[in-house]
Amino acid sequence: MNHQFTPAKQLVSADDWRPVYHLSPAAVLRRVGEEWATVADLDGQLLDGWRFSDRIESDWYLREVELRDPAKRDPVTHEYQRLSVGPAEQQRAQQYRETIENRRYYRMRHVDEMQLNVDAVVMAPPLLNNLNACIAPGDIVVRRVGKVSAALVSSYHRRHPVDANIAILRGLNPRQSAWLAYCLNQPIYRSYFEEPGAIVAMTRVGLKQLSSMPIADRPTAFDKLADQYWQHYERIGLADERLQQLRKDIADWLLDKIPEHLMAERTDGLLAKRFGVRDVDHTLSYVAAEQNHFCRQLVDTYQCVPLSHLAEVNPKSKSSTDAELPIIKIGDVKGQLDIQRDNQASEESRWRFHRQPLNPLAVVVSTFVQDPKVGLFSNASSGSAYASEQLAVLNFHRTPGAYALLLETHLVRQQIARLATGTVQRFVQPEQFKQIVVPPIEDATAQDWHQRLIELQQQRAGAQAELTQIDDAMRSVFRQVHPELTTLNSEGSQLEDNG
């Protein structure tokens, strides 16, 4: 029988008397860190994320954004009565509305181990900056739900708020921030937040639990590594900053080609419109007719062309497939036109995939309408691979980097939204990308954009390679003051058996 002796002091400090807890990995950190300081002892401040609702019928949205009283309705119109507020409250409500509608806030998917995963949306200027939940350079952001992870905030990250599924630890010096973030991403610390025997298996980290977490003293050998980590992390931030400027150049160029009102058309509602016979095809749906009309207008008036004229879309192969090649999935396409393959997940199961291996500098686009991320594939670092059938593959005839940037724009995203099927998880068929139209890019301009993107990706990859080496060195230092979780459990079992 698995058993161990637990002193009364540990029972009191753990605030949990259940054997299932004290015999689990969740209790290991508290046991080995009995004499350590806690997060609360550090000179930092724990802050909650922004608690808001994007549902327009919720009480919070009615009160804070619509400025209406959710408890009072007009007896005649049955509309919620307006609150009496001043200019400051009206301005704040508008900031809330724009922040929510434009998704200018950090969510759980942005928090990776040690690093924030940014994209074009969260690299845009903040619309709300007067909340404690807005990040600041040097902060640690902690994902609190599901898989616990912690990331550092660089000076280049935009100061958007984090949502309520994320906590902020603020006020630590850079070396201590790097140490604490690194510790939070290790198994012995993650296990601390698990709740054995709980009805709900998903981990949910409270601020009180995070505050009481033991933390080992930072070894002196870690300081130099922390300084180096911040240096190369800032290099990635600088590359992201330059990529955002490149995106702005594309947006300005596009405004010269196509009127702004066409690129700003919304796709989340139906408007009364008259369509010609040429706009109606076998699909017989409003959005399909709208997309056909939109494309015909772009082609006839603004000299746009289908993607099938600029690239080979979803190339086919009759040759046999190589079972050893990895598969690039939607989750591998990140927000900065980069592709980072999850090796472990790729080996767990085989996905349906395009039979043609990806060409160097192939462009892949997620078919998930809510977030159609774009990636530029380079086999220089990861070797050849296949693409999942949940990705569209485009082999552009020239300057693929320039067209990858163009595929990120709202001009393309609104077309993807109109081609979508489904009601909840909406996807577009990869073959439908042949119907999307874009303006062709002049040779000199396209070459400039392509070359700039390639250079930025190389800078980013170089900095990331340095961070990987530093991470390995950090692991060695970490192990000097922490036992391995598996080793600790096995040693504990031997002691129990011998006793």
C-alpha positions as CSV (number, residue, x, y, z in Angstrom):
1,M,0.0,0.0,0.0
2,N,1.3,3.5,-0.9
3,H,1.8,5.5,2.3
4,Q,3.9,8.2,3.8
5,F,4.3,10.1,7.1
6,T,3.1,13.7,6.8
7,P,3.9,16.1,9.7
8,A,1.1,18.1,11.2
9,K,2.9,21.3,10.1
10,Q,2.6,20.3,6.4
11,L,-1.1,19.4,6.9
12,V,-1.8,22.8,8.3
13,S,0.2,24.7,5.7
14,A,-1.3,22.7,2.8
15,D,-4.9,23.4,4.0
16,D,-5.8,20.0,2.6
17,W,-6.0,16.9,4.8
18,R,-6.9,14.4,2.1
19,P,-4.4,11.5,1.5
20,V,-5.1,11.7,-2.2
21,Y,-3.5,15.1,-2.2
22,H,-0.5,14.3,0.0
23,L,0.3,11.2,-2.0
24,S,0.2,13.1,-5.3
25,P,2.7,15.2,-7.2
26,A,0.8,18.3,-6.2
27,A,2.2,18.0,-2.7
28,V,5.8,17.5,-3.7
29,L,6.7,21.2,-4.0
30,R,5.2,22.2,-0.7
31,R,7.1,19.3,0.9
32,V,10.6,20.1,-0.5
33,G,10.0,23.8,-0.3
34,E,8.9,23.9,3.3
35,E,11.7,26.4,4.2
36,W,11.6,28.4,0.9
37,A,10.1,31.8,0.5
38,T,6.7,32.1,-1.3
39,V,5.7,34.2,-4.2
40,A,4.0,36.6,-1.7
41,D,7.4,37.1,0.0
42,L,8.9,38.5,-3.3
43,D,8.8,42.3,-3.9
44,G,6.0,41.9,-6.5
45,Q,2.4,42.5,-7.1
46,L,-0.2,39.9,-8.2
47,L,-2.9,41.3,-10.4
48,D,-6.0,39.7,-11.8
49,G,-6.9,39.8,-15.5
50,W,-9.6,41.9,-17.0
51,R,-13.1,40.5,-16.2
52,F,-15.4,41.4,-19.0
53,S,-18.0,39.9,-21.3
54,D,-18.3,40.2,-25.0
55,R,-21.9,39.0,-25.0
56,I,-24.0,42.0,-25.8
57,E,-26.9,40.6,-23.7
58,S,-24.8,40.2,-20.5
59,D,-25.3,42.5,-17.6
60,W,-21.7,43.6,-17.7
61,Y,-21.9,44.6,-21.4
62,L,-25.2,46.4,-20.9
63,R,-23.8,48.4,-18.0
64,E,-20.2,49.1,-19.0
65,V,-20.4,49.3,-22.8
66,E,-24.0,50.1,-23.7
67,L,-24.3,52.3,-20.5
68,R,-27.8,50.9,-19.8
69,D,-29.2,49.7,-16.5
70,P,-29.8,45.9,-16.8
71,A,-32.3,46.1,-14.0
72,K,-34.6,48.7,-15.5
73,R,-36.6,48.6,-18.7
74,D,-38.7,51.3,-20.4
75,P,-42.3,50.3,-19.8
76,V,-43.3,51.3,-23.4
77,T,-40.3,50.2,-25.6
78,H,-39.0,47.5,-23.2
79,E,-35.5,48.8,-23.9
80,Y,-33.0,49.0,-21.0
81,Q,-32.9,52.5,-19.6
82,R,-29.8,54.6,-20.2
83,L,-27.5,55.4,-17.3
84,S,-26.8,59.0,-16.5
85,V,-23.0,59.2,-17.0
86,G,-20.4,61.9,-17.8
87,P,-17.9,62.3,-20.6
88,A,-15.3,60.2,-18.8
89,E,-17.6,57.2,-18.5
90,Q,-18.7,57.6,-22.1
91,Q,-15.1,57.6,-23.3
92,R,-14.3,54.5,-21.2
93,A,-17.4,52.7,-22.6
94,Q,-16.2,53.4,-26.2
95,Q,-12.7,52.1,-25.3
96,Y,-14.2,49.0,-24.0
97,R,-16.3,48.5,-27.1
98,E,-13.4,49.0,-29.5
99,T,-11.1,46.8,-27.5
100,I,-13.6,43.9,-27.4
101,E,-14.7,44.2,-31.1
102,N,-11.0,44.4,-32.3
103,R,-9.9,41.7,-29.9
104,R,-7.1,43.9,-28.5
105,Y,-6.5,41.8,-25.4
106,Y,-4.3,38.8,-24.6
107,R,-5.9,35.4,-24.3
108,M,-4.6,32.0,-23.1
109,R,-3.4,31.1,-26.5
110,H,-0.9,34.0,-26.4
111,V,0.9,32.7,-23.3
112,D,3.5,30.1,-24.1
113,E,6.4,28.8,-22.0
114,M,8.6,31.9,-21.3
115,Q,7.3,33.8,-24.4
116,L,4.2,35.6,-25.5
117,N,2.9,34.4,-28.9
118,V,1.9,37.6,-30.6
119,D,0.1,38.2,-33.9
120,A,-1.0,41.2,-36.1
121,V,-4.0,41.9,-33.8
122,V,-2.1,42.2,-30.5
123,M,0.8,44.0,-32.1
124,A,-1.6,46.8,-33.1
125,P,-1.7,49.9,-30.9
126,P,-3.7,49.5,-27.6
127,L,-7.2,51.0,-27.4
128,L,-7.4,50.7,-23.6
129,N,-4.5,51.5,-21.3
130,N,-5.8,52.6,-18.0
131,L,-6.4,49.2,-16.4
132,N,-4.1,47.3,-14.0
133,A,-4.8,44.4,-16.2
134,C,-2.8,46.0,-19.0
135,I,0.7,44.5,-19.3
136,A,3.9,46.4,-18.8
137,P,7.6,45.5,-19.7
138,G,9.1,43.2,-17.2
139,D,5.7,41.6,-16.2
140,I,5.2,37.9,-15.9
141,V,1.8,36.7,-17.4
142,V,0.5,33.4,-16.1
143,R,-2.0,31.2,-17.8
144,R,-4.3,30.1,-15.1
145,V,-6.6,27.6,-16.8
146,G,-5.7,24.1,-18.2
147,K,-2.0,23.9,-18.8
148,V,-0.3,26.4,-16.5
149,S,2.4,28.4,-18.3
150,A,4.2,31.7,-17.7
151,A,5.7,34.2,-20.2
152,L,7.8,37.3,-19.9
153,V,6.7,40.7,-21.3
154,S,9.3,42.6,-23.4
155,S,9.5,46.3,-24.1
156,Y,8.1,45.7,-27.6
157,H,4.8,44.0,-26.5
158,R,1.8,46.2,-26.8
159,R,0.2,47.2,-23.5
160,H,-3.2,45.5,-24.0
161,P,-5.1,44.0,-21.1
162,V,-5.0,40.3,-20.3
163,D,-8.3,38.5,-19.9
164,A,-9.5,36.9,-16.6
165,N,-7.9,33.5,-17.5
166,I,-4.5,35.2,-17.1
167,A,-2.8,36.7,-14.0
168,I,0.0,39.3,-14.0
169,L,3.0,39.3,-11.6
170,R,4.5,42.8,-11.6
171,G,7.4,44.6,-10.0
172,L,10.2,42.0,-9.9
173,N,13.6,42.8,-11.2
174,P,14.4,41.2,-14.6
175,R,16.5,38.4,-13.2
176,Q,13.9,37.4,-10.7
177,S,11.2,37.6,-13.3
178,A,13.1,35.2,-15.6
179,W,13.7,32.8,-12.7
180,L,10.1,32.8,-11.5
181,A,8.7,32.4,-15.0
182,Y,11.1,29.6,-15.7
183,C,10.2,27.8,-12.5
184,L,6.4,28.1,-13.3
185,N,7.0,26.3,-16.5
186,Q,8.6,23.2,-14.9
187,P,6.7,20.0,-13.9
188,I,7.3,20.3,-10.2
189,Y,5.7,23.7,-10.1
190,R,2.9,22.9,-12.5
191,S,2.0,19.9,-10.4
192,Y,1.6,22.2,-7.4
193,F,-1.5,23.7,-9.0
194,E,-3.2,20.3,-9.7
195,E,-6.1,19.3,-7.5
196,P,-6.2,15.5,-7.1
197,G,-9.6,14.1,-6.6
198,A,-11.3,17.2,-7.7
199,I,-14.6,16.9,-9.6
200,V,-13.3,19.1,-12.4
201,A,-10.0,17.8,-13.8
202,M,-9.0,21.1,-15.5
203,T,-6.5,23.1,-13.5
204,R,-7.7,26.6,-12.3
205,V,-5.1,28.7,-10.6
206,G,-6.3,31.2,-8.0
207,L,-4.3,34.3,-7.0
208,K,-4.2,33.0,-3.4
209,Q,-2.8,29.7,-4.5
210,L,-0.2,31.4,-6.7
211,S,0.7,33.8,-3.9
212,S,1.4,30.9,-1.5
213,M,3.5,28.9,-3.9
214,P,7.0,28.1,-2.6
215,I,9.8,29.3,-4.8
216,A,13.5,28.3,-4.5
217,D,16.2,30.9,-4.1
218,R,17.6,32.0,-7.4
219,P,21.1,30.5,-7.9
220,T,23.8,33.0,-8.8
221,A,24.7,31.0,-11.9
222,F,21.2,31.9,-13.3
223,D,21.8,35.6,-13.4
224,K,24.0,35.7,-16.4
225,L,21.6,33.3,-18.2
226,A,18.7,35.6,-17.4
227,D,20.5,38.6,-18.8
228,Q,21.2,36.7,-22.0
229,Y,17.7,35.5,-22.2
230,W,16.3,39.0,-22.0
231,Q,18.7,40.3,-24.6
232,H,17.7,37.7,-27.2
233,Y,14.0,38.0,-26.2
234,E,14.2,41.7,-27.0
235,R,15.7,40.8,-30.4
236,I,12.5,38.8,-31.2
237,G,10.4,41.7,-30.1
238,L,12.4,44.0,-32.4
239,A,11.8,41.7,-35.3
240,D,8.1,41.6,-34.5
241,E,8.0,45.4,-34.4
242,R,9.6,45.6,-37.8
243,L,7.1,43.0,-39.1
244,Q,4.3,45.2,-37.9
245,Q,5.7,48.1,-39.8
246,L,5.9,46.0,-42.9
247,R,2.2,45.1,-42.4
248,K,1.4,48.8,-42.3
249,D,3.2,49.3,-45.6
250,I,1.1,46.6,-47.2
251,A,-2.1,48.2,-45.7
252,D,-1.1,51.6,-47.1
253,W,-0.4,50.1,-50.5
254,L,-3.7,48.3,-50.5
255,L,-5.6,51.5,-49.8
256,D,-4.1,53.0,-53.0
257,K,-5.5,50.0,-55.0
258,I,-8.9,49.4,-53.5
259,P,-11.3,51.9,-51.8
260,E,-11.4,51.6,-48.0
261,H,-15.1,51.0,-47.8
262,L,-14.7,47.8,-49.8
263,M,-12.0,46.4,-47.5
264,A,-13.9,47.4,-44.4
265,E,-17.1,45.5,-45.4
266,R,-18.5,43.4,-42.5
267,T,-19.3,39.8,-42.9
268,D,-21.1,39.1,-39.6
269,G,-24.6,40.1,-40.7
270,L,-27.0,40.3,-43.6
271,L,-27.9,43.5,-45.4
272,A,-30.6,43.9,-48.1
273,K,-28.8,43.9,-51.4
274,R,-29.7,43.3,-55.0
275,F,-27.5,40.7,-56.9
276,G,-27.3,40.1,-60.6
277,V,-27.8,36.8,-62.2
278,R,-24.1,36.3,-62.7
279,D,-23.6,36.5,-58.9
280,V,-25.9,33.5,-58.1
281,D,-24.4,30.1,-58.5
282,H,-25.3,26.5,-57.5
283,T,-24.8,27.3,-53.8
284,L,-27.9,29.5,-53.7
285,S,-26.9,31.3,-50.5
286,Y,-26.7,35.0,-49.6
287,V,-23.0,34.9,-48.6
288,A,-22.1,33.0,-51.8
289,A,-23.8,35.6,-54.0
290,E,-22.2,38.4,-52.0
291,Q,-18.8,36.9,-52.4
292,N,-19.3,36.4,-56.2
293,H,-20.5,40.0,-56.5
294,F,-17.6,41.2,-54.5
295,C,-15.0,39.3,-56.5
296,R,-16.5,40.4,-59.8
297,Q,-16.4,44.0,-58.7
298,L,-12.7,43.7,-57.7
299,V,-11.8,42.0,-61.0
300,D,-13.8,44.3,-63.3
301,T,-13.0,47.6,-61.6
302,Y,-9.8,47.2,-59.7
303,Q,-7.8,44.7,-61.8
304,C,-7.7,42.0,-59.2
305,V,-7.0,38.4,-60.1
306,P,-7.9,35.0,-58.5
307,L,-5.2,33.4,-56.4
308,S,-5.2,30.5,-58.9
309,H,-3.6,32.9,-61.4
310,L,-0.7,33.7,-59.0
311,A,-0.1,30.4,-57.4
312,E,-0.6,26.6,-57.6
313,V,-3.3,26.1,-55.0
314,N,-3.3,22.8,-53.1
315,P,-0.9,21.0,-55.5
316,K,-1.6,17.3,-56.1
317,S,0.8,14.4,-56.1
318,K,0.4,10.9,-57.5
319,S,3.6,9.5,-55.8
320,S,3.5,7.5,-52.6
321,T,3.7,9.3,-49.3
322,D,6.5,9.1,-46.8
323,A,5.2,8.0,-43.5
324,E,8.3,9.4,-41.7
325,L,7.6,13.0,-42.7
326,P,5.9,15.2,-40.1
327,I,2.5,16.9,-40.7
328,I,2.1,20.7,-40.3
329,K,-1.2,21.4,-38.5
330,I,-3.2,24.5,-37.8
331,G,-1.7,24.8,-34.3
332,D,1.8,24.9,-35.8
333,V,1.1,28.0,-37.7
334,K,1.8,30.9,-35.4
335,G,0.8,34.5,-35.5
336,Q,4.0,36.0,-37.1
337,L,3.9,34.2,-40.4
338,D,6.1,31.5,-38.8
339,I,5.6,27.8,-38.4
340,Q,6.8,26.0,-35.3
341,R,6.1,22.3,-35.4
342,D,5.0,20.6,-32.2
343,N,7.0,17.4,-32.5
344,Q,5.3,15.5,-29.7
345,A,1.8,16.2,-30.9
346,S,2.7,15.3,-34.4
347,E,3.9,11.9,-33.4
348,E,0.8,11.1,-31.3
349,S,-1.6,10.6,-34.3
350,R,-1.6,10.9,-38.1
351,W,-3.8,13.6,-39.6
352,R,-5.4,13.7,-43.1
353,F,-2.9,15.7,-45.2
354,H,-2.1,17.0,-48.6
355,R,-0.1,14.2,-50.4
356,Q,2.3,16.7,-52.0
357,P,5.2,17.6,-49.6
358,L,5.5,21.3,-49.0
359,N,7.9,23.2,-51.3
360,P,10.4,25.6,-49.8
361,L,8.7,28.9,-49.1
362,A,5.2,27.4,-49.6
363,V,2.5,29.5,-48.1
364,V,-0.1,27.8,-45.8
365,V,-3.3,29.3,-44.6
366,S,-5.5,28.1,-41.8
367,T,-9.1,27.2,-43.0
368,F,-10.5,28.1,-39.5
369,V,-12.5,31.2,-40.3
370,Q,-12.2,32.9,-36.9
371,D,-8.4,32.9,-37.1
372,P,-7.1,32.2,-40.6
373,K,-3.4,32.4,-39.8
374,V,-0.8,32.5,-42.5
375,G,2.5,30.8,-42.5
376,L,5.6,30.8,-44.7
377,F,7.2,27.4,-44.7
378,S,11.0,27.0,-44.7
379,N,12.5,23.5,-44.8
380,A,15.9,24.9,-44.0
381,S,15.5,24.4,-40.3
382,S,12.9,21.6,-40.0
383,G,13.2,19.6,-43.2
384,S,10.4,18.5,-45.5
385,A,6.8,18.1,-44.3
386,Y,3.2,17.6,-45.3
387,A,0.4,20.0,-44.6
388,S,-2.8,19.0,-42.9
389,E,-6.0,19.2,-44.9
390,Q,-7.1,21.9,-42.5
391,L,-4.6,24.1,-44.2
392,A,-4.7,25.5,-47.7
393,V,-1.3,25.3,-49.6
394,L,-0.3,27.9,-52.1
395,N,2.9,27.7,-54.2
396,F,3.3,31.2,-55.5
397,H,5.1,31.6,-58.8
398,R,7.2,34.5,-57.4
399,T,7.8,36.4,-54.2
400,P,5.7,34.2,-51.9
401,G,6.6,36.3,-48.8
402,A,4.9,39.4,-50.3
403,Y,1.7,37.5,-51.0
404,A,1.8,35.8,-47.6
405,L,1.6,39.3,-46.1
406,L,-1.3,40.2,-48.5
407,L,-3.2,37.1,-47.4
408,E,-3.2,38.4,-43.8
409,T,-5.2,41.5,-44.7
410,H,-8.9,42.1,-44.1
411,L,-9.5,42.1,-47.9
412,V,-8.7,38.3,-47.9
413,R,-10.1,37.5,-44.5
414,Q,-13.6,38.8,-45.4
415,Q,-13.6,36.6,-48.5
416,I,-12.6,33.6,-46.4
417,A,-15.5,34.4,-44.0
418,R,-18.0,34.4,-46.9
419,L,-16.8,31.1,-48.2
420,A,-17.1,29.4,-44.8
421,T,-19.4,26.5,-43.9
422,G,-20.7,25.4,-40.5
423,T,-22.3,27.4,-37.7
424,V,-20.1,27.0,-34.6
425,Q,-16.6,25.9,-35.7
426,R,-16.6,27.5,-39.2
427,F,-14.1,26.3,-41.8
428,V,-13.6,27.0,-45.5
429,Q,-12.6,24.2,-47.9
430,P,-9.0,24.5,-49.1
431,E,-10.1,24.3,-52.7
432,Q,-12.2,27.4,-52.3
433,F,-9.1,29.5,-52.0
434,K,-8.9,29.4,-55.8
435,Q,-12.0,31.8,-55.7
436,I,-10.3,34.5,-53.6
437,V,-9.1,37.5,-55.6
438,V,-6.3,40.0,-54.8
439,P,-4.5,42.8,-56.6
440,P,-1.2,41.6,-58.2
441,I,1.8,43.3,-56.6
442,E,4.3,45.2,-58.8
443,D,7.6,43.3,-59.2
444,A,9.9,45.7,-57.5
445,T,7.5,46.2,-54.5
446,A,6.8,42.5,-54.2
447,Q,10.5,41.7,-54.2
448,D,11.2,44.3,-51.5
449,W,8.4,43.0,-49.2
450,H,9.5,39.4,-49.8
451,Q,13.1,40.1,-49.0
452,R,12.3,42.1,-45.9
453,L,10.0,39.3,-44.6
454,I,12.7,36.7,-45.2
455,E,15.3,38.8,-43.3
456,L,13.0,39.3,-40.4
457,Q,12.2,35.6,-40.2
458,Q,15.9,34.8,-40.2
459,Q,16.5,37.4,-37.4
460,R,13.7,35.9,-35.4
461,A,14.9,32.3,-36.0
462,G,18.5,33.2,-35.0
463,A,17.3,34.8,-31.7
464,Q,15.0,31.8,-31.1
465,A,17.9,29.4,-31.6
466,E,19.9,31.4,-29.0
467,L,17.0,31.2,-26.5
468,T,16.8,27.4,-27.0
469,Q,20.5,27.1,-26.0
470,I,20.0,29.3,-23.0
471,D,17.0,27.3,-22.0
472,D,19.1,24.2,-21.9
473,A,21.7,25.9,-19.7
474,M,18.9,27.2,-17.4
475,R,17.6,23.7,-17.0
476,S,21.0,22.6,-15.7
477,V,21.0,25.4,-13.1
478,F,17.4,24.7,-12.2
479,R,18.2,21.0,-11.4
480,Q,20.9,22.0,-9.0
481,V,18.3,23.3,-6.6
482,H,15.3,21.2,-7.5
483,P,14.8,17.4,-7.4
484,E,13.3,15.6,-10.4
485,L,9.6,15.0,-9.8
486,T,9.9,11.3,-10.8
487,T,13.0,10.8,-8.7
488,L,11.4,12.4,-5.7
489,N,8.3,10.1,-5.9
490,S,10.4,7.0,-6.3
491,E,12.6,7.9,-3.3
492,G,9.6,8.7,-1.3
493,S,8.1,5.2,-2.1
494,Q,11.4,3.5,-1.1
495,L,11.4,5.3,2.2
496,E,7.8,4.4,2.9
497,D,8.4,0.7,2.1
498,N,11.6,0.5,4.2
499,G,9.7,2.2,7.1
